[in-house]
Amino acid sequence: MGEFLPVVGTTGLLGLWLYQTSNIAKQLAELQRLDVAYSAFQTYQSNNALFNSLINLSEKQDTDEVVPKIRNLQFTNYEYALREIEKVLPPESLKGVPPATQYTSLAEITPRMKEIQIRLQKLQELLFERQKTIKANVDHENKTYIIWYIVLSGVAIIGAALNAIGKVVDSP
């Protein structure tokens, strides 16, 4: 038994390490992709101040022509950001998220803004929920890892101690 337990403990520790480096690392990589997507969204979102400034400046001109063009660019900018979030979410979670849409006239600005806000809200909720779930999984798996690490280390140490005691008892 003293020779068997250190092998079991050491082999178990190796398997545990492989599990940690593969499964937990995958989840942390996904969490990082979610963070990068949200950071990209925040960059696009900050560009809105520029678009709104352009609209304020253009109000002295022909708004029927200028504002729709600027708004179209603004909405396109927003959709690029929302696409980044969509890319990192599981496809099955996107059910119920309105699709990206286009508009062509000044009359469509208000409904389009509402659509983008609904789309934005749903994507952010999904993103934040996904981040929360992954963080909870990683925390749980790290705790499980530590418990198993202690147990398997103990098995290896007890086996080594039994092996040493056996040799001392067997010696003349």
N, C-alpha and C positions, 0 to 999 in steps of 0.2 A: 504494500500500500504506500509506503514511504517513497518508493521510486515512481509510482504511477501518478500521484497527486501533483508533483512539480511539472510533469509533462502536460497534464490536463490544464493546470493553471496557466502555464506559459502559452500553450496552444490557444486556450480561451482568450488570453490577453491579446494575442496576435489577431484572432478573429474579431475581437472587440475593436481593436485599432483600425482594422480594415473597414469595419462597419462605420466607425466614426468618420474616417477620412472620405468615405464614398457617400453615404446617405446624408449625413449632416452637412457635408461640404456642398452637396447638390442643393440642399434647401437654402443654405447661406448664399449660394450663387444666384438662386432665383430671387431671394430677397434683395440682393444687390441690383438685379435687373429691374425689379419693381421700383427701387429707389432712383435708378438712373432715368427710367421713364417718367417718373414724377418730377424729377429735376428738369428734364427737357420740357415738360408741360409748364413748369413755373417760368422757364425762360420765355416760352411763347406767350404766356399770360402777361408777363411784364411788358411785352411789345404792345399790348393794348393801349398803354398810355400814349405811345407814339401815334397809333391810329386815331385815338380820340383827339389828340392835339391837331392832327392833320384835318380832321373833320371840323374842329373849331375854327381853324384858319380858313377853311374853304367855305364857311357859311357866308362869307362876304361875296362869294362867287355864285355861280349857277348850281345850287344844291341838287337839283333834279339830275344833273349829269355827274357831278363830282362825288357826292356822298355815296351813291350806290357803288361806284368803283372802289372807293376806299373801304366801304363796309365789306365788299366782296373779298378784298385782300385780307381784311381783318378776320373774316370768317374762315377763309382758306388757311390763314395762319393758325387759327384755333383748331381747325380740323387736323392739321399736321401734328399738333401737340396731342390731341385726343387719340390719333392713330398710334402714337408711341405707347400710350397706356393700353390700348386695345391689343397691341402686339404681344404684350407680356402677360395678359390674362388668359386663362384657359378658355378655349372657344365655347365650351358648354356653359360658362358663366355669363356669356354675353347675351343670352336670351333676354329679351325685354329692353335692351338698349337700343334706342332709336338709331337708324343708320345715318351716316353723313349725308347731308343734302346740299343742294345748291339753290341759289336764288338769282333772279335776273332783273328785278325792278325795285324801285324805292318802296313800293307798297308792300313788298315781301320782307322788308328788314325786320319789323317787329315780330312777326311769327317765326322768322328764322332765328332771331335772338332767343326766343323762348325755347325753340327746339334744341339749340346748342346748349342752353342752360340745363335742360332736362338731361340731355346726353352727358354733359359734363358731370352733373350731380350723380347720375347712375354709375358712370365709370369711376369716379372718385370713391364712391361707396364700395364698389367691387374691389378697387385697388387697396383701399385701407383695410377691408375685411380680409383680403388675401394676405396682406402683410401681417395682420394680427394673427391669423391662423398659422402662418409659417413660423412666426416668432414663438407662439405657444408650442408648436411641435418641436422646434429646436430646443427650447427650454426643457420640455419633457424628456427629449432624447438625451440631452446633456446630463440630466439628473439620473436617468436610467443608466447611462454610460458610467457615471461615477460609482453608482451602487455596484454594478457588475465588475468594475475595475477593482473595487475594494474586496468583493467576494472572491474573484479569481486570484488576486494577489494573495489573499489569505490562504486559499487552497494551495497555491504554490509554496508559500512560506511554511504552512503546516506540513506539507509533504516533505519539504527539505528538512524540517526539524525532525520529523519521524524517521527519515532516512538517516540523519546524523545520530539520533538516539539509538536506532537499530544497530549502527556500526559500533557505537560505544558499548552497547550491551553485549554484542557478539565478540568484541575483542577480548583477548585473554587478560 
